[in-house]
Amino acid sequence: MTHTWLLLTFALSAIVWLGTLAGLLSLAKRVHDDVPALLAKKLPLLKTHPVLIFGGESRTVYQVDPVLVAQLIGRPAGAVVNIAYDAGEPLALLAAMRQEPEAFRDAHTVVSVAPFLFNEGVKSAAVYPLDVVARLGVLDEMISFLPLKIGTLIRFVREAFASRLAADQNISDRGPPPPAFGLGTIDQTEPEDRWPATIGSHAHYANWDISGPKARFGIGALCDMVGFTRRLTVVIPPWAPRYDRASDPAWRTKDDQYVDLITDAGRRCGFEVLNLPQVPGLAQQNYADEMHVNASGVPIYTRYLVGMLKQ
């Protein structure tokens, strides 16, 4: 009898808990704004009326120096800005374009993308595109992330309220512009034991699936951006040179599929795709980790990228 009551108590508790979570997710979906707080804080940079706007994920945040870019193209400081943010997703940049159409209409927008943005197999809280979560039904959210990835749902709820607060406070217009026109730098290098053995086994390629909601909404957002900016270039940045695609068939196969996904969308929708599997002059000592350059690599990467954009 005692065991029966324990089971009933556990079942009722689970039902109440799931109901509470469903209600919280439903509320979060209603208050969610597609422009996350991290991006909203960078949008004051658009007040300089830039001709070149760099957006996307962390490899733009820490690798593209907008002041140097402005010098290279013969423009004054402020003519180029970096509004990328950590794990930045296409849907968020599209939302910024819709919010600030005048700033993007006559600009060249360059956006970096990473495999985790399109690989449905990556469901971790740190990198799952939250604008994609917002487009799933509550039941789909719970099926996709419970029980092991509940942290993704918790982050979605937290960031949904943060994005609403940023929108209500009009941070994108009233906030102070970030320093260095949006560039961040990484000064420290990861110790050897923190580097993955191969890229094919990297978490961004885990449970490889580019046919789910991430890819569908991400590609759709890139295509929709074309109508909001004078020119759109999608950049696929390199990994550290210590890794060799030729000797890593798992990485090579998945990466080719990912590049093909972006390239095919570019042909269909009218945006340029710039695939950079390697950057001349960018050596292993210029990398802070497997994905990001350190401060010494910023000018090397920036100069090469600008040269490719001019072609």
C-alpha atoms as a printed R data frame, in Angstrom:
    type eleno elety resid chain resno      x      y       z
1   ATOM     1    CA   MET     A     1  0.000  0.000   0.000
2   ATOM     2    CA   THR     A     2  2.829  2.368   0.876
3   ATOM     3    CA   HIS     A     3  4.487  1.744  -2.487
4   ATOM     4    CA   THR     A     4  1.224  2.512  -4.291
5   ATOM     5    CA   TRP     A     5  0.893  5.857  -2.516
6   ATOM     6    CA   LEU     A     6  4.492  6.684  -3.294
7   ATOM     7    CA   LEU     A     7  3.943  5.941  -6.974
8   ATOM     8    CA   LEU     A     8  0.732  7.983  -7.043
9   ATOM     9    CA   THR     A     9  2.457 10.871  -5.289
10  ATOM    10    CA   PHE     A    10  5.336 10.745  -7.730
11  ATOM    11    CA   ALA     A    11  2.975 10.586 -10.732
12  ATOM    12    CA   LEU     A    12  0.869 13.509  -9.497
13  ATOM    13    CA   SER     A    13  4.000 15.545  -8.763
14  ATOM    14    CA   ALA     A    14  5.306 14.853 -12.252
15  ATOM    15    CA   ILE     A    15  1.998 15.898 -13.817
16  ATOM    16    CA   VAL     A    16  1.921 19.119 -11.812
17  ATOM    17    CA   TRP     A    17  5.562 19.837 -12.645
18  ATOM    18    CA   LEU     A    18  5.038 19.233 -16.369
19  ATOM    19    CA   GLY     A    19  1.905 21.382 -16.329
20  ATOM    20    CA   THR     A    20  3.749 24.203 -14.613
21  ATOM    21    CA   LEU     A    21  6.608 23.957 -17.107
22  ATOM    22    CA   ALA     A    22  4.167 23.973 -20.030
23  ATOM    23    CA   GLY     A    23  2.506 27.104 -18.654
24  ATOM    24    CA   LEU     A    24  5.863 28.817 -18.185
25  ATOM    25    CA   LEU     A    25  6.946 27.922 -21.720
26  ATOM    26    CA   SER     A    26  3.680 29.222 -23.117
27  ATOM    27    CA   LEU     A    27  4.180 32.515 -21.290
28  ATOM    28    CA   ALA     A    28  7.787 32.745 -22.465
29  ATOM    29    CA   LYS     A    29  6.697 32.258 -26.076
30  ATOM    30    CA   ARG     A    30  4.288 35.183 -25.735
31  ATOM    31    CA   VAL     A    31  6.848 37.605 -24.276
32  ATOM    32    CA   HIS     A    32  9.773 36.449 -26.436
33  ATOM    33    CA   ASP     A    33 11.363 38.972 -28.797
34  ATOM    34    CA   ASP     A    34 13.460 37.711 -31.724
35  ATOM    35    CA   VAL     A    35 16.142 40.317 -30.980
36  ATOM    36    CA   PRO     A    36 17.976 38.898 -27.933
37  ATOM    37    CA   ALA     A    37 19.409 41.180 -25.280
38  ATOM    38    CA   LEU     A    38 22.979 40.461 -26.440
39  ATOM    39    CA   LEU     A    39 22.162 41.708 -29.936
40  ATOM    40    CA   ALA     A    40 20.038 44.625 -28.726
41  ATOM    41    CA   LYS     A    41 23.058 45.963 -26.826
42  ATOM    42    CA   LYS     A    42 25.033 46.140 -30.074
43  ATOM    43    CA   LEU     A    43 22.386 47.775 -32.248
44  ATOM    44    CA   PRO     A    44 23.211 51.347 -31.076
45  ATOM    45    CA   LEU     A    45 26.250 50.947 -33.363
46  ATOM    46    CA   LEU     A    46 23.872 51.302 -36.308
47  ATOM    47    CA   LYS     A    47 23.452 54.996 -35.518
48  ATOM    48    CA   THR     A    48 26.698 55.647 -37.410
49  ATOM    49    CA   HIS     A    49 24.911 54.630 -40.647
50  ATOM    50    CA   PRO     A    50 27.491 51.965 -41.569
51  ATOM    51    CA   VAL     A    51 28.100 50.863 -45.133
52  ATOM    52    CA   LEU     A    52 29.392 47.470 -43.978
53  ATOM    53    CA   ILE     A    53 27.747 45.509 -41.166
54  ATOM    54    CA   PHE     A    54 29.282 42.341 -39.771
55  ATOM    55    CA   GLY     A    55 26.913 40.028 -37.906
56  ATOM    56    CA   GLY     A    56 26.599 36.395 -36.945
57  ATOM    57    CA   GLU     A    57 28.155 34.223 -34.278
58  ATOM    58    CA   SER     A    58 31.267 34.329 -32.112
59  ATOM    59    CA   ARG     A    59 33.802 33.917 -34.890
60  ATOM    60    CA   THR     A    60 32.805 37.357 -36.140
61  ATOM    61    CA   VAL     A    61 32.647 38.842 -32.650
62  ATOM    62    CA   TYR     A    62 36.270 37.950 -31.911
63  ATOM    63    CA   GLN     A    63 37.807 37.911 -35.396
64  ATOM    64    CA   VAL     A    64 36.618 40.937 -37.390
65  ATOM    65    CA   ASP     A    65 38.024 44.357 -36.464
66  ATOM    66    CA   PRO     A    66 35.625 46.982 -37.883
67  ATOM    67    CA   VAL     A    67 38.103 49.836 -37.337
68  ATOM    68    CA   LEU     A    68 40.717 48.036 -39.445
69  ATOM    69    CA   VAL     A    69 38.095 47.175 -42.068
70  ATOM    70    CA   ALA     A    70 37.123 50.852 -42.334
71  ATOM    71    CA   GLN     A    71 40.780 51.775 -42.886
72  ATOM    72    CA   LEU     A    72 41.204 49.073 -45.530
73  ATOM    73    CA   ILE     A    73 38.214 50.275 -47.545
74  ATOM    74    CA   GLY     A    74 39.079 53.951 -47.132
75  ATOM    75    CA   ARG     A    75 36.177 54.860 -44.864
76  ATOM    76    CA   PRO     A    76 36.048 56.717 -41.535
77  ATOM    77    CA   ALA     A    77 35.590 54.936 -38.213
78  ATOM    78    CA   GLY     A    78 31.927 54.039 -37.760
79  ATOM    79    CA   ALA     A    79 31.409 53.199 -41.410
80  ATOM    80    CA   VAL     A    80 31.913 49.549 -40.428
81  ATOM    81    CA   VAL     A    81 30.414 47.904 -37.330
82  ATOM    82    CA   ASN     A    82 30.448 44.461 -35.742
83  ATOM    83    CA   ILE     A    83 27.060 43.500 -34.281
84  ATOM    84    CA   ALA     A    84 27.768 39.771 -33.967
85  ATOM    85    CA   TYR     A    85 27.285 38.078 -30.600
86  ATOM    86    CA   ASP     A    86 28.024 34.681 -29.046
87  ATOM    87    CA   ALA     A    87 25.963 31.925 -30.724
88  ATOM    88    CA   GLY     A    88 24.329 34.578 -32.902
89  ATOM    89    CA   GLU     A    89 21.619 33.075 -35.101
90  ATOM    90    CA   PRO     A    90 20.195 34.139 -38.487
91  ATOM    91    CA   LEU     A    91 16.662 34.654 -37.181
92  ATOM    92    CA   ALA     A    92 17.919 37.267 -34.716
93  ATOM    93    CA   LEU     A    93 19.808 39.205 -37.378
94  ATOM    94    CA   LEU     A    94 16.735 39.096 -39.609
95  ATOM    95    CA   ALA     A    95 14.692 40.524 -36.730
96  ATOM    96    CA   ALA     A    96 17.223 43.343 -36.348
97  ATOM    97    CA   MET     A    97 16.897 44.093 -40.064
98  ATOM    98    CA   ARG     A    98 13.141 44.315 -39.735
99  ATOM    99    CA   GLN     A    99 13.503 46.536 -36.687
100 ATOM   100    CA   GLU     A   100 16.108 48.853 -38.261
101 ATOM   101    CA   PRO     A   101 15.394 48.688 -42.024
102 ATOM   102    CA   GLU     A   102 16.981 52.072 -42.775
103 ATOM   103    CA   ALA     A   103 20.314 50.982 -41.324
104 ATOM   104    CA   PHE     A   104 20.542 47.862 -43.478
105 ATOM   105    CA   ARG     A   105 18.921 48.969 -46.720
106 ATOM   106    CA   ASP     A   106 22.028 50.503 -48.298
107 ATOM   107    CA   ALA     A   107 24.630 48.453 -46.428
108 ATOM   108    CA   HIS     A   108 26.577 45.317 -47.268
109 ATOM   109    CA   THR     A   109 25.782 42.775 -44.561
110 ATOM   110    CA   VAL     A   110 28.263 39.989 -43.850
111 ATOM   111    CA   VAL     A   111 27.089 37.215 -41.538
112 ATOM   112    CA   SER     A   112 29.075 34.242 -40.240
113 ATOM   113    CA   VAL     A   113 27.449 30.884 -39.588
114 ATOM   114    CA   ALA     A   114 28.556 27.745 -37.740
115 ATOM   115    CA   PRO     A   115 27.453 24.080 -37.956
116 ATOM   116    CA   PHE     A   116 25.647 24.117 -34.602
117 ATOM   117    CA   LEU     A   117 23.154 26.633 -36.010
118 ATOM   118    CA   PHE     A   118 21.878 24.033 -38.477
119 ATOM   119    CA   ASN     A   119 22.638 20.687 -36.855
120 ATOM   120    CA   GLU     A   120 19.510 19.497 -35.074
121 ATOM   121    CA   GLY     A   121 21.599 17.010 -33.116
122 ATOM   122    CA   VAL     A   122 23.086 19.799 -30.975
123 ATOM   123    CA   LYS     A   123 20.522 20.696 -28.322
124 ATOM   124    CA   SER     A   124 22.724 22.178 -25.599
125 ATOM   125    CA   ALA     A   125 21.521 25.282 -23.796
126 ATOM   126    CA   ALA     A   126 24.583 27.335 -24.688
127 ATOM   127    CA   VAL     A   127 24.137 27.244 -28.449
128 ATOM   128    CA   TYR     A   128 20.631 26.111 -29.427
129 ATOM   129    CA   PRO     A   129 19.032 29.005 -31.392
130 ATOM   130    CA   LEU     A   130 16.380 30.322 -29.052
131 ATOM   131    CA   ASP     A   131 14.398 31.981 -31.841
132 ATOM   132    CA   VAL     A   132 13.976 28.476 -33.243
133 ATOM   133    CA   VAL     A   133 12.734 27.235 -29.859
134 ATOM   134    CA   ALA     A   134 10.193 30.075 -29.877
135 ATOM   135    CA   ARG     A   135  8.768 28.755 -33.149
136 ATOM   136    CA   LEU     A   136  8.175 25.254 -31.813
137 ATOM   137    CA   GLY     A   137  4.926 24.344 -30.110
138 ATOM   138    CA   VAL     A   138  5.037 23.823 -26.355
139 ATOM   139    CA   LEU     A   139  4.539 20.071 -26.751
140 ATOM   140    CA   ASP     A   140  7.319 19.924 -29.355
141 ATOM   141    CA   GLU     A   141  9.607 21.882 -27.029
142 ATOM   142    CA   MET     A   142  9.024 19.441 -24.204
143 ATOM   143    CA   ILE     A   143  9.427 16.364 -26.396
144 ATOM   144    CA   SER     A   144 12.633 17.740 -27.927
145 ATOM   145    CA   PHE     A   145 14.405 18.786 -24.741
146 ATOM   146    CA   LEU     A   146 13.061 16.731 -21.843
147 ATOM   147    CA   PRO     A   147 14.492 15.303 -19.740
148 ATOM   148    CA   LEU     A   148 18.202 15.555 -20.532
149 ATOM   149    CA   LYS     A   149 18.220 18.988 -22.192
150 ATOM   150    CA   ILE     A   150 15.905 20.810 -19.830
151 ATOM   151    CA   GLY     A   151 18.632 23.429 -19.467
152 ATOM   152    CA   THR     A   152 17.827 24.595 -23.001
153 ATOM   153    CA   LEU     A   153 14.220 25.233 -22.003
154 ATOM   154    CA   ILE     A   154 15.307 27.015 -18.826
155 ATOM   155    CA   ARG     A   155 17.610 29.249 -20.862
156 ATOM   156    CA   PHE     A   156 14.800 29.925 -23.341
157 ATOM   157    CA   VAL     A   157 12.497 31.094 -20.568
158 ATOM   158    CA   ARG     A   158 15.208 33.273 -19.016
159 ATOM   159    CA   GLU     A   159 16.288 34.803 -22.314
160 ATOM   160    CA   ALA     A   160 12.704 35.343 -23.449
161 ATOM   161    CA   PHE     A   161 12.073 37.650 -20.499
162 ATOM   162    CA   ALA     A   162 15.485 39.288 -20.972
163 ATOM   163    CA   SER     A   163 14.721 40.026 -24.622
164 ATOM   164    CA   ARG     A   164 11.333 41.486 -23.695
165 ATOM   165    CA   LEU     A   165 12.944 43.695 -21.052
166 ATOM   166    CA   ALA     A   166 15.539 44.902 -23.560
167 ATOM   167    CA   ALA     A   167 12.793 45.689 -26.059
168 ATOM   168    CA   ASP     A   168 10.653 47.505 -23.462
169 ATOM   169    CA   GLN     A   169 13.672 49.554 -22.358
170 ATOM   170    CA   ASN     A   170 14.530 50.262 -26.001
171 ATOM   171    CA   ILE     A   171 18.132 49.224 -25.415
172 ATOM   172    CA   SER     A   172 18.788 48.991 -29.151
173 ATOM   173    CA   ASP     A   173 18.191 52.743 -29.470
174 ATOM   174    CA   ARG     A   174 18.927 54.241 -26.065
175 ATOM   175    CA   GLY     A   175 21.821 52.060 -24.953
176 ATOM   176    CA   PRO     A   176 25.459 53.129 -25.227
177 ATOM   177    CA   PRO     A   177 27.366 51.745 -28.230
178 ATOM   178    CA   PRO     A   178 29.889 49.020 -27.368
179 ATOM   179    CA   PRO     A   179 33.593 49.917 -27.511
180 ATOM   180    CA   ALA     A   180 35.790 49.179 -30.546
181 ATOM   181    CA   PHE     A   181 32.679 49.294 -32.765
182 ATOM   182    CA   GLY     A   182 31.704 45.851 -31.511
183 ATOM   183    CA   LEU     A   183 34.951 43.874 -31.635
184 ATOM   184    CA   GLY     A   184 35.813 41.554 -28.758
185 ATOM   185    CA   THR     A   185 39.174 39.841 -28.360
186 ATOM   186    CA   ILE     A   186 40.402 36.615 -26.786
187 ATOM   187    CA   ASP     A   187 43.807 36.979 -25.139
188 ATOM   188    CA   GLN     A   188 44.269 33.534 -23.624
189 ATOM   189    CA   THR     A   189 44.906 30.238 -25.405
190 ATOM   190    CA   GLU     A   190 43.199 27.043 -24.320
191 ATOM   191    CA   PRO     A   191 45.566 24.471 -22.733
192 ATOM   192    CA   GLU     A   192 46.392 21.413 -24.819
193 ATOM   193    CA   ASP     A   193 44.066 19.106 -22.920
194 ATOM   194    CA   ARG     A   194 41.069 21.293 -23.780
195 ATOM   195    CA   TRP     A   195 41.496 20.986 -27.544
196 ATOM   196    CA   PRO     A   196 39.374 18.289 -29.247
197 ATOM   197    CA   ALA     A   197 41.329 15.444 -30.806
198 ATOM   198    CA   THR     A   198 39.448 15.753 -34.095
199 ATOM   199    CA   ILE     A   199 36.831 18.071 -35.536
200 ATOM   200    CA   GLY     A   200 34.797 15.124 -36.773
201 ATOM   201    CA   SER     A   201 34.104 14.282 -33.129
202 ATOM   202    CA   HIS     A   202 33.425 17.903 -32.182
203 ATOM   203    CA   ALA     A   203 30.191 18.634 -30.330
204 ATOM   204    CA   HIS     A   204 28.989 20.898 -33.168
205 ATOM   205    CA   TYR     A   205 28.771 17.843 -35.440
206 ATOM   206    CA   ALA     A   206 27.255 15.443 -32.885
207 ATOM   207    CA   ASN     A   207 24.169 13.440 -33.905
208 ATOM   208    CA   TRP     A   208 24.430 15.039 -37.341
209 ATOM   209    CA   ASP     A   209 21.068 16.110 -38.787
210 ATOM   210    CA   ILE     A   210 20.621 19.186 -40.985
211 ATOM   211    CA   SER     A   211 17.042 18.437 -41.967
212 ATOM   212    CA   GLY     A   212 15.257 19.708 -38.852
213 ATOM   213    CA   PRO     A   213 13.791 23.005 -37.626
214 ATOM   214    CA   LYS     A   214 17.207 24.630 -37.119
215 ATOM   215    CA   ALA     A   215 18.148 24.250 -40.769
216 ATOM   216    CA   ARG     A   216 14.668 25.100 -42.019
217 ATOM   217    CA   PHE     A   217 14.318 28.312 -40.021
218 ATOM   218    CA   GLY     A   218 18.000 29.280 -40.304
219 ATOM   219    CA   ILE     A   219 18.090 28.951 -44.095
220 ATOM   220    CA   GLY     A   220 14.739 30.680 -44.356
221 ATOM   221    CA   ALA     A   221 16.090 33.620 -42.368
222 ATOM   222    CA   LEU     A   222 19.182 33.931 -44.576
223 ATOM   223    CA   CYS     A   223 16.972 33.957 -47.646
224 ATOM   224    CA   ASP     A   224 14.654 36.582 -46.174
225 ATOM   225    CA   MET     A   225 17.635 38.834 -45.345
226 ATOM   226    CA   VAL     A   226 18.293 39.348 -49.045
227 ATOM   227    CA   GLY     A   227 15.327 41.688 -49.282
228 ATOM   228    CA   PHE     A   228 16.521 43.895 -46.422
229 ATOM   229    CA   THR     A   229 20.103 44.711 -47.399
230 ATOM   230    CA   ARG     A   230 21.941 45.945 -50.476
231 ATOM   231    CA   ARG     A   231 24.208 42.905 -50.508
232 ATOM   232    CA   LEU     A   232 24.365 39.820 -48.320
233 ATOM   233    CA   THR     A   233 27.428 37.635 -47.880
234 ATOM   234    CA   VAL     A   234 27.350 34.495 -45.726
235 ATOM   235    CA   VAL     A   235 30.779 33.490 -44.405
236 ATOM   236    CA   ILE     A   236 31.815 29.996 -43.329
237 ATOM   237    CA   PRO     A   237 34.975 30.661 -41.255
238 ATOM   238    CA   PRO     A   238 37.909 28.255 -40.819
239 ATOM   239    CA   TRP     A   239 38.892 25.963 -37.977
240 ATOM   240    CA   ALA     A   240 42.384 25.956 -36.475
241 ATOM   241    CA   PRO     A   241 45.080 24.761 -38.923
242 ATOM   242    CA   ARG     A   242 46.162 21.906 -36.636
243 ATOM   243    CA   TYR     A   243 43.152 19.974 -37.933
244 ATOM   244    CA   ASP     A   244 43.298 18.255 -41.323
245 ATOM   245    CA   ARG     A   245 40.100 17.623 -43.266
246 ATOM   246    CA   ALA     A   246 41.891 15.134 -45.521
247 ATOM   247    CA   SER     A   247 42.590 12.778 -42.625
248 ATOM   248    CA   ASP     A   248 39.224 13.273 -40.895
249 ATOM   249    CA   PRO     A   249 36.534 11.689 -43.116
250 ATOM   250    CA   ALA     A   250 33.746 12.222 -40.558
251 ATOM   251    CA   TRP     A   251 34.437 15.958 -40.507
252 ATOM   252    CA   ARG     A   252 34.923 16.157 -44.274
253 ATOM   253    CA   THR     A   253 31.609 14.447 -45.043
254 ATOM   254    CA   LYS     A   254 29.552 16.475 -42.596
255 ATOM   255    CA   ASP     A   255 31.249 19.733 -43.477
256 ATOM   256    CA   ASP     A   256 30.661 19.193 -47.199
257 ATOM   257    CA   GLN     A   257 26.956 18.650 -46.509
258 ATOM   258    CA   TYR     A   258 26.800 21.789 -44.394
259 ATOM   259    CA   VAL     A   259 28.614 23.904 -47.002
260 ATOM   260    CA   ASP     A   260 26.364 22.506 -49.733
261 ATOM   261    CA   LEU     A   261 23.283 23.415 -47.682
262 ATOM   262    CA   ILE     A   262 24.397 27.052 -47.438
263 ATOM   263    CA   THR     A   263 25.676 27.237 -51.028
264 ATOM   264    CA   ASP     A   264 22.477 25.826 -52.509
265 ATOM   265    CA   ALA     A   265 20.437 28.330 -50.511
266 ATOM   266    CA   GLY     A   266 22.656 31.139 -51.747
267 ATOM   267    CA   ARG     A   267 22.081 30.193 -55.382
268 ATOM   268    CA   ARG     A   268 18.353 29.895 -54.816
269 ATOM   269    CA   CYS     A   269 17.857 33.043 -52.767
270 ATOM   270    CA   GLY     A   270 20.485 35.394 -54.152
271 ATOM   271    CA   PHE     A   271 23.147 35.758 -51.464
272 ATOM   272    CA   GLU     A   272 26.880 35.186 -51.779
273 ATOM   273    CA   VAL     A   273 28.625 32.387 -49.893
274 ATOM   274    CA   LEU     A   274 32.245 32.754 -48.853
275 ATOM   275    CA   ASN     A   275 33.698 29.444 -47.660
276 ATOM   276    CA   LEU     A   276 37.061 29.922 -45.932
277 ATOM   277    CA   PRO     A   277 38.489 26.471 -45.124
278 ATOM   278    CA   GLN     A   278 41.844 28.129 -44.485
279 ATOM   279    CA   VAL     A   279 43.307 31.630 -44.285
280 ATOM   280    CA   PRO     A   280 46.862 32.207 -45.578
281 ATOM   281    CA   GLY     A   281 49.121 33.509 -42.826
282 ATOM   282    CA   LEU     A   282 46.783 32.425 -40.031
283 ATOM   283    CA   ALA     A   283 48.896 29.940 -38.082
284 ATOM   284    CA   GLN     A   284 48.246 27.674 -35.125
285 ATOM   285    CA   GLN     A   285 49.735 30.202 -32.683
286 ATOM   286    CA   ASN     A   286 47.077 32.688 -33.789
287 ATOM   287    CA   TYR     A   287 44.266 30.508 -32.420
288 ATOM   288    CA   ALA     A   288 42.844 30.634 -28.908
289 ATOM   289    CA   ASP     A   289 40.891 27.415 -29.390
290 ATOM   290    CA   GLU     A   290 39.758 25.190 -32.235
291 ATOM   291    CA   MET     A   291 37.333 27.821 -33.576
292 ATOM   292    CA   HIS     A   292 38.450 31.293 -32.528
293 ATOM   293    CA   VAL     A   293 41.552 33.317 -33.225
294 ATOM   294    CA   ASN     A   294 43.291 35.162 -30.415
295 ATOM   295    CA   ALA     A   295 44.153 38.858 -30.527
296 ATOM   296    CA   SER     A   296 47.194 38.208 -32.722
297 ATOM   297    CA   GLY     A   297 45.028 36.581 -35.373
298 ATOM   298    CA   VAL     A   298 42.436 39.350 -35.647
299 ATOM   299    CA   PRO     A   299 44.288 41.575 -38.150
300 ATOM   300    CA   ILE     A   300 45.336 38.567 -40.249
301 ATOM   301    CA   TYR     A   301 41.795 37.243 -40.485
302 ATOM   302    CA   THR     A   302 40.289 40.695 -40.983
303 ATOM   303    CA   ARG     A   303 42.639 41.630 -43.833
304 ATOM   304    CA   TYR     A   304 42.059 38.356 -45.648
305 ATOM   305    CA   LEU     A   305 38.286 38.559 -45.262
306 ATOM   306    CA   VAL     A   306 38.181 42.105 -46.614
307 ATOM   307    CA   GLY     A   307 40.312 41.050 -49.563
308 ATOM   308    CA   MET     A   308 37.884 38.235 -50.345
309 ATOM   309    CA   LEU     A   309 34.870 40.523 -50.015
310 ATOM   310    CA   LYS     A   310 36.387 42.916 -52.564
311 ATOM   311    CA   GLN     A   311 36.628 40.192 -55.197
